[in-house]
Amino acid sequence: MHSFANQINNLSTRHHRIGGLILAVLLFPGLAQAAGFTVRSVETRMQDEVYLVDTNLQLDFSEEAQKALQSGIPIIILLDIEVEKLRSWWWNKTVATLQQGYLLLYHALTEKYIVNNLNSGAQSDYTSLGATLSAIEKVIGLPLIDSGLLDKEERYRLKLRVHLDIESLPAPMRPLAYVSSDWQLASDWYTWPLQR
């Protein structure tokens, strides 16, 4: 009898906790999705003997980073890519590195977000931060390496990560940014086999 009553009490307590959690998520939507950067997927393909990479990112800015951007502080997002030769008896060897950069600006007069591709020089503008980040999150057909530079007998893999470039922030902001979780916006390294 006591066991059954205890189970009912435990179930009731569990429902109250779940209800409280749902209420907290509804009242404070920021709690539901923490700030941070993630590499969601990577694929490679070959075109005209050049490896191309497609990647899908998730870029969730912290409130501090959003405020800084809207206050006119430029923010740079970097995509770091490495090609490694896999070795059984020694550390893997990096044979190529590539960095793709995006400069984000907010133009208060026009209320538009501007994205400059630091590699190609292309520029686009958007009416919301969400649309801006969505445009950066999908990278399609980025040239990686000429297949002729890789030995057909060896195995290779791709490593990729995305991060906010703290070094590009104004000097007075950097010391705080280096220790604040609001600015530690970086994904883990994502690895993908590079195959012909």
Backbone bond lengths (Angstrom), bond angles and torsions (degrees), N, CA, C in turn:
res aa  C-N    CA-C-N  psi(-1)  N-CA   C-N-CA  omega(-1)  CA-C   N-CA-C  phi
1 M - - - 1.463 - - 1.532 110.56 -
2 H 1.351 113.58 -47.97 1.468 117.45 179.38 1.525 110.73 -63.02
3 S 1.342 115.99 -37.85 1.456 121.17 -179.33 1.527 110.53 -61.65
4 F 1.324 117.46 -43.29 1.462 121.95 179.56 1.536 110.23 -64.84
5 A 1.329 116.18 -42.50 1.476 120.53 178.92 1.522 110.38 -63.66
6 N 1.335 116.30 -40.12 1.467 120.03 178.52 1.524 111.47 -64.19
7 Q 1.340 116.32 -39.79 1.470 120.10 178.37 1.524 110.94 -63.06
8 I 1.347 115.65 -41.75 1.477 120.01 178.03 1.524 109.91 -62.46
9 N 1.344 117.70 -44.95 1.466 121.93 179.25 1.523 111.55 -62.20
10 N 1.352 116.21 -42.80 1.465 120.69 178.90 1.527 111.04 -63.30
11 L 1.334 115.81 -41.99 1.457 120.75 179.04 1.518 110.93 -63.85
12 S 1.326 116.01 -42.36 1.462 121.19 179.27 1.533 110.61 -63.82
13 T 1.341 115.90 -43.14 1.467 120.32 178.80 1.523 110.74 -62.80
14 R 1.347 116.87 -42.32 1.456 121.96 179.35 1.526 110.86 -61.27
15 H 1.350 116.10 -43.09 1.469 119.86 179.04 1.525 111.53 -63.89
16 H 1.351 116.61 -37.88 1.468 120.10 177.52 1.528 110.68 -64.13
17 R 1.351 116.41 -40.92 1.475 119.71 179.24 1.517 111.00 -65.07
18 I 1.334 116.80 -45.00 1.473 120.75 179.41 1.526 110.09 -63.17
19 G 1.343 115.68 -42.96 1.471 119.81 177.95 1.520 111.20 -60.83
20 G 1.337 115.57 -41.60 1.463 120.21 178.68 1.516 112.03 -64.11
21 L 1.343 116.32 -39.75 1.457 120.98 179.03 1.525 110.66 -65.21
22 I 1.325 116.94 -44.30 1.475 120.90 178.35 1.525 110.37 -62.04
23 L 1.326 116.60 -42.76 1.464 120.87 178.71 1.528 110.74 -61.93
24 A 1.339 116.63 -41.91 1.470 120.39 179.27 1.522 111.14 -63.02
25 V 1.339 116.65 -40.35 1.468 120.66 179.62 1.530 110.63 -65.94
26 L 1.353 116.11 -39.17 1.462 119.60 179.76 1.528 112.07 -69.78
27 L 1.338 116.04 -40.80 1.462 120.02 -178.24 1.524 112.14 -76.93
28 F 1.346 116.52 -32.49 1.458 121.42 -177.89 1.523 109.06 -127.18
29 P 1.338 118.18 78.05 1.458 121.22 -174.69 1.520 113.54 -59.55
30 G 1.317 117.91 -24.55 1.460 120.97 178.67 1.511 112.59 -62.55
31 L 1.342 117.32 -24.15 1.458 120.85 179.67 1.522 111.35 -72.80
32 A 1.316 116.95 -24.64 1.458 120.82 -174.61 1.522 111.52 -72.57
33 Q 1.312 117.69 -29.32 1.450 120.32 -176.37 1.524 109.19 -135.44
34 A 1.317 115.30 107.03 1.458 120.09 -178.38 1.525 109.63 -73.75
35 A 1.340 114.91 153.46 1.454 119.58 177.01 1.523 109.49 -70.02
36 G 1.308 115.86 148.07 1.457 120.23 177.62 1.513 110.79 158.35
37 F 1.326 115.64 164.86 1.457 121.97 179.01 1.528 108.70 -112.54
38 T 1.329 116.00 142.81 1.461 121.93 -179.39 1.523 109.61 -140.28
39 V 1.333 116.46 140.55 1.458 121.26 168.82 1.524 105.83 -92.57
40 R 1.314 116.90 112.41 1.476 120.85 -175.05 1.521 112.69 -85.30
41 S 1.325 117.35 -37.27 1.464 119.76 178.83 1.522 110.08 -159.45
42 V 1.335 114.36 155.26 1.465 121.51 177.86 1.527 107.78 -140.75
43 E 1.316 116.69 140.08 1.466 121.94 172.51 1.519 108.56 -140.92
44 T 1.327 115.35 147.81 1.463 119.57 175.82 1.525 108.63 -123.38
45 R 1.328 114.94 154.31 1.465 121.18 177.10 1.519 107.51 -152.52
46 M 1.308 115.60 162.52 1.453 119.64 -179.33 1.518 110.44 -112.73
47 Q 1.319 114.73 135.86 1.466 120.92 177.86 1.525 107.69 -140.99
48 D 1.319 116.17 123.19 1.469 121.06 -178.30 1.526 111.52 52.84
49 E 1.338 115.46 43.19 1.471 122.90 177.20 1.531 113.61 65.24
50 V 1.328 116.96 18.64 1.477 121.42 175.21 1.521 108.50 -120.03
51 Y 1.322 116.15 132.16 1.459 120.07 175.14 1.528 109.36 -75.13
52 L 1.321 115.43 132.12 1.461 122.11 175.20 1.523 108.10 -114.60
53 V 1.315 116.60 148.95 1.459 120.13 178.60 1.528 109.90 -121.73
54 D 1.334 115.04 136.58 1.463 122.74 172.80 1.526 106.23 -115.14
55 T 1.298 117.49 136.36 1.458 119.36 177.80 1.513 111.22 -142.87
56 N 1.307 114.53 149.60 1.465 122.27 178.20 1.525 107.26 -117.91
57 L 1.317 116.60 117.79 1.463 122.63 -176.61 1.516 110.17 -107.99
58 Q 1.317 115.54 163.88 1.464 120.99 169.09 1.522 106.96 -128.53
59 L 1.329 115.78 118.78 1.457 122.23 -176.25 1.525 109.51 -117.02
60 D 1.320 116.48 103.93 1.466 121.56 177.87 1.512 108.67 -110.77
61 F 1.328 116.05 108.52 1.461 121.38 -179.52 1.526 110.66 -74.68
62 S 1.323 116.23 146.60 1.461 120.80 170.93 1.527 107.82 -75.57
63 E 1.317 115.30 164.31 1.472 120.18 178.79 1.525 110.40 -61.97
64 E 1.348 116.60 -37.70 1.468 120.59 179.63 1.527 111.44 -63.86
65 A 1.332 116.32 -42.91 1.468 120.15 179.70 1.529 110.81 -65.79
66 Q 1.337 116.59 -39.12 1.466 120.33 177.19 1.523 111.11 -62.36
67 K 1.339 116.05 -45.76 1.477 120.68 -179.49 1.524 110.73 -61.72
68 A 1.337 116.21 -42.74 1.470 120.23 -179.41 1.528 110.23 -62.43
69 L 1.332 116.36 -45.26 1.463 120.49 179.37 1.523 110.94 -60.63
70 Q 1.332 116.43 -45.34 1.463 120.55 -179.14 1.523 112.57 -70.80
71 S 1.332 117.18 -15.19 1.468 121.63 175.81 1.523 111.74 -89.16
72 G 1.329 116.53 2.68 1.462 119.54 176.20 1.517 114.59 100.26
73 I 1.329 118.41 5.17 1.464 120.74 179.34 1.529 108.75 -85.03
74 P 1.335 118.03 122.20 1.463 120.01 178.92 1.526 111.00 -70.33
75 I 1.314 116.54 144.05 1.457 121.89 -179.89 1.528 108.15 -126.86
76 I 1.324 115.11 134.91 1.462 120.77 178.77 1.527 109.75 -110.49
77 I 1.331 115.15 130.94 1.464 121.85 174.72 1.525 107.06 -109.78
78 L 1.332 115.84 129.08 1.457 121.10 -177.51 1.524 111.35 -115.03
79 L 1.311 115.00 137.95 1.460 122.72 174.39 1.525 106.14 -110.04
80 D 1.336 117.06 111.18 1.461 122.48 179.98 1.521 109.04 -96.44
81 I 1.333 116.46 129.92 1.461 121.64 -179.37 1.526 108.74 -129.84
82 E 1.322 115.85 134.51 1.465 121.65 175.94 1.527 109.56 -130.71
83 V 1.331 115.45 144.25 1.464 121.39 171.40 1.525 106.22 -110.64
84 E 1.332 115.85 125.36 1.456 121.43 -178.33 1.518 111.06 -115.80
85 K 1.334 115.46 140.63 1.462 120.44 168.99 1.530 106.81 -87.76
86 L 1.344 116.29 126.63 1.457 120.80 -178.93 1.522 109.63 -81.09
87 R 1.349 115.34 130.48 1.459 119.95 -179.41 1.528 109.31 -127.62
88 S 1.319 115.97 136.34 1.466 120.90 -175.65 1.518 112.90 -75.32
89 W 1.328 117.37 -40.34 1.460 120.19 -170.90 1.525 113.33 -108.01
90 W 1.289 117.58 8.12 1.462 120.50 -178.38 1.521 108.03 -150.34
91 W 1.327 117.72 170.65 1.460 119.64 176.67 1.519 110.18 -62.36
92 N 1.328 115.46 149.25 1.460 119.97 176.23 1.521 109.64 -60.55
93 K 1.318 116.19 149.20 1.465 121.06 -177.60 1.526 110.14 -108.46
94 T 1.325 116.76 126.16 1.467 121.26 175.95 1.526 108.60 -76.24
95 V 1.332 116.46 121.75 1.468 120.50 -177.82 1.533 112.54 -107.51
96 A 1.326 117.17 -14.28 1.473 120.09 178.36 1.526 109.52 -158.62
97 T 1.321 116.33 144.42 1.467 121.53 174.80 1.525 108.74 -132.33
98 L 1.300 115.00 148.59 1.463 121.44 -179.89 1.524 107.65 -145.66
99 Q 1.318 115.75 141.43 1.466 119.40 175.90 1.521 109.03 -130.78
100 Q 1.324 114.60 123.99 1.463 121.67 177.18 1.521 107.12 -105.38
101 G 1.332 117.61 128.09 1.456 120.41 -176.18 1.515 113.19 -121.82
102 Y 1.328 114.74 145.62 1.464 121.63 177.66 1.527 108.87 -130.07
103 L 1.320 116.27 125.36 1.458 122.23 177.10 1.523 108.55 -99.21
104 L 1.328 116.18 122.41 1.467 121.78 179.26 1.522 109.44 -105.72
105 L 1.329 115.58 132.90 1.467 122.76 177.74 1.525 108.71 -134.16
106 Y 1.331 114.79 150.44 1.470 118.75 172.60 1.515 107.59 -115.77
107 H 1.338 115.76 125.83 1.464 121.56 179.79 1.521 107.94 -100.94
108 A 1.342 116.07 103.69 1.465 121.28 -172.86 1.525 112.66 -63.43
109 L 1.337 116.95 -34.45 1.464 120.28 -176.64 1.530 111.19 -65.16
110 T 1.318 116.74 -43.08 1.467 120.42 -179.28 1.531 111.95 -95.46
111 E 1.350 116.30 -6.98 1.471 122.77 -177.24 1.525 110.89 55.76
112 K 1.329 115.44 42.75 1.465 120.61 179.36 1.526 110.27 -123.60
113 Y 1.341 113.52 148.30 1.455 120.96 174.12 1.525 107.74 -96.19
114 I 1.316 115.84 134.04 1.463 121.38 -176.93 1.525 108.78 -115.48
115 V 1.330 115.92 135.35 1.467 121.88 176.64 1.525 108.40 -118.89
116 N 1.324 115.86 122.02 1.458 121.67 173.31 1.518 108.46 -106.30
117 N 1.335 116.75 123.51 1.458 120.82 172.96 1.532 106.49 -78.91
118 L 1.325 116.70 112.87 1.458 120.93 -173.66 1.528 112.53 -71.21
119 N 1.328 118.15 -15.89 1.458 121.14 179.34 1.527 111.89 -89.17
120 S 1.331 116.22 -44.80 1.471 119.65 -175.84 1.523 112.90 -97.10
121 G 1.338 116.98 -19.88 1.458 120.49 -176.82 1.522 113.21 85.40
122 A 1.332 117.40 -2.93 1.474 120.39 -179.72 1.524 110.36 -67.28
123 Q 1.336 115.29 145.15 1.467 120.54 -179.28 1.524 110.07 -130.23
124 S 1.333 115.05 139.20 1.467 120.78 176.70 1.513 108.31 -136.90
125 D 1.339 115.99 156.87 1.467 118.61 175.70 1.527 109.93 -129.75
126 Y 1.341 114.92 152.95 1.463 122.37 -174.46 1.526 109.24 -139.67
127 T 1.320 115.20 157.73 1.471 119.76 -176.96 1.527 113.38 -91.34
128 S 1.339 117.54 -9.60 1.466 119.21 179.33 1.518 109.62 -143.36
129 L 1.326 115.67 157.28 1.461 120.46 178.32 1.530 109.99 -65.76
130 G 1.337 116.00 -37.40 1.462 119.82 179.33 1.516 112.11 -58.98
131 A 1.330 116.47 -45.18 1.468 120.84 179.43 1.523 110.73 -66.58
132 T 1.323 116.08 -36.20 1.468 121.53 178.79 1.517 110.77 -62.02
133 L 1.332 116.11 -50.04 1.461 120.58 -178.51 1.525 111.35 -67.44
134 S 1.330 116.75 -36.73 1.475 119.94 177.78 1.525 111.10 -59.83
135 A 1.331 116.65 -37.37 1.467 120.85 -179.81 1.526 111.23 -66.82
136 I 1.324 116.89 -34.93 1.467 120.80 -179.97 1.523 110.92 -78.77
137 E 1.322 116.50 -29.47 1.469 120.96 -173.47 1.529 113.99 -65.32
138 K 1.322 117.56 -24.63 1.466 120.28 179.80 1.522 109.11 -106.62
139 V 1.317 115.53 109.84 1.465 121.55 177.67 1.529 106.94 -108.18
140 I 1.323 116.58 118.21 1.466 121.19 -175.37 1.532 110.10 -120.84
141 G 1.329 115.71 127.99 1.468 120.99 172.04 1.506 115.49 67.71
142 L 1.336 117.00 36.68 1.469 120.15 178.01 1.533 108.79 -76.52
143 P 1.350 119.05 119.27 1.468 120.64 179.49 1.528 110.59 -61.59
144 L 1.334 115.02 131.73 1.459 120.49 -173.73 1.521 112.20 -109.27
145 I 1.353 116.60 -62.04 1.468 120.20 -178.40 1.528 109.19 -160.04
146 D 1.322 115.62 147.40 1.458 121.62 175.48 1.529 108.44 -71.36
147 S 1.315 116.87 130.16 1.467 120.42 -176.70 1.532 111.98 -61.96
148 G 1.332 117.08 -25.74 1.462 121.02 179.16 1.521 113.51 -65.70
149 L 1.330 116.68 -16.99 1.471 120.85 179.39 1.522 112.20 -84.56
150 L 1.339 116.92 -5.86 1.457 121.03 -178.37 1.522 110.08 -109.81
151 D 1.317 115.67 139.94 1.462 122.57 179.10 1.529 109.37 -77.71
152 K 1.318 116.75 125.74 1.467 120.45 -177.14 1.526 112.87 -64.21
153 E 1.322 116.67 -22.35 1.464 120.85 -178.47 1.533 112.51 -84.59
154 E 1.310 117.24 -10.25 1.474 121.09 -176.15 1.523 110.68 -100.86
155 R 1.351 114.41 162.90 1.468 120.75 175.86 1.530 108.55 -107.04
156 Y 1.349 114.77 140.43 1.463 120.57 -177.66 1.528 109.93 -131.67
157 R 1.308 114.16 157.53 1.461 118.84 173.06 1.522 109.45 -141.57
158 L 1.310 113.68 158.10 1.458 123.19 179.01 1.525 108.76 -103.19
159 K 1.324 116.58 136.96 1.471 121.88 172.83 1.521 107.67 -120.47
160 L 1.326 116.22 135.67 1.464 119.81 -174.99 1.524 110.09 -143.21
161 R 1.311 116.38 138.23 1.468 121.07 173.50 1.523 108.85 -146.77
162 V 1.340 116.13 159.73 1.466 121.68 178.22 1.526 108.02 -127.74
163 H 1.337 116.10 140.78 1.475 118.94 -179.48 1.520 111.31 -154.95
164 L 1.313 114.49 156.91 1.460 121.46 173.53 1.523 106.95 -81.79
165 D 1.321 116.89 132.00 1.461 121.88 -176.43 1.528 110.63 -84.15
166 I 1.324 115.92 98.34 1.471 120.86 -179.27 1.525 110.79 -65.00
167 E 1.335 116.98 -33.79 1.475 120.53 -178.83 1.522 112.83 -61.87
168 S 1.324 117.47 -23.60 1.467 120.41 -178.40 1.525 112.73 -85.36
169 L 1.342 117.33 -7.23 1.468 120.35 178.34 1.524 109.49 -71.78
170 P 1.340 118.45 157.86 1.465 120.52 176.01 1.532 110.65 -56.22
171 A 1.317 116.87 142.05 1.474 122.78 -174.68 1.528 113.98 -49.24
172 P 1.350 120.00 -43.35 1.475 118.76 -178.74 1.533 113.77 -63.81
173 M 1.328 117.37 -22.92 1.460 120.89 -177.60 1.533 113.07 -84.45
174 R 1.328 116.91 -24.64 1.461 120.55 -169.65 1.525 115.35 -60.82
175 P 1.353 119.57 -46.00 1.474 118.06 -177.68 1.530 112.59 -55.87
176 L 1.334 117.00 -43.70 1.462 120.87 179.06 1.527 110.61 -68.94
177 A 1.337 116.51 -39.75 1.469 120.51 -178.10 1.527 110.98 -62.57
178 Y 1.333 117.44 -35.12 1.465 120.53 -178.77 1.524 112.82 -67.90
179 V 1.332 117.57 -23.82 1.472 119.44 -177.88 1.521 112.98 -110.09
180 S 1.329 117.17 -7.21 1.465 120.57 -176.92 1.531 111.15 -95.71
181 S 1.327 116.28 131.85 1.471 120.73 178.20 1.529 110.88 -65.31
182 D 1.333 117.97 -20.98 1.470 121.19 178.67 1.529 111.80 -63.85
183 W 1.332 115.84 -24.31 1.458 119.75 -177.19 1.524 113.04 -109.72
184 Q 1.322 116.95 -5.75 1.476 120.36 179.00 1.530 109.08 -83.01
185 L 1.300 115.63 66.22 1.466 122.23 -177.31 1.524 108.35 -99.85
186 A 1.321 115.42 95.56 1.467 121.23 -177.28 1.517 109.38 -152.22
187 S 1.309 115.63 140.37 1.460 120.19 177.25 1.524 109.84 -86.03
188 D 1.317 115.97 167.14 1.461 121.31 167.72 1.530 108.00 -75.11
189 W 1.331 115.90 165.16 1.461 119.67 174.11 1.526 109.00 -70.84
190 Y 1.303 116.75 135.09 1.469 123.70 177.32 1.531 106.18 -110.09
191 T 1.327 117.33 129.44 1.461 119.74 -179.29 1.528 110.97 -111.54
192 W 1.341 114.48 149.29 1.462 120.98 -176.15 1.528 108.16 -150.35
193 P 1.342 118.16 131.39 1.477 119.12 179.76 1.530 111.44 -67.39
194 L 1.293 115.37 138.45 1.471 121.24 178.95 1.522 106.98 -101.98
195 Q 1.331 116.55 110.77 1.456 120.67 -174.30 1.522 110.80 -127.46
196 R 1.328 114.87 150.90 1.472 120.50 177.93 1.512 109.86 -78.25
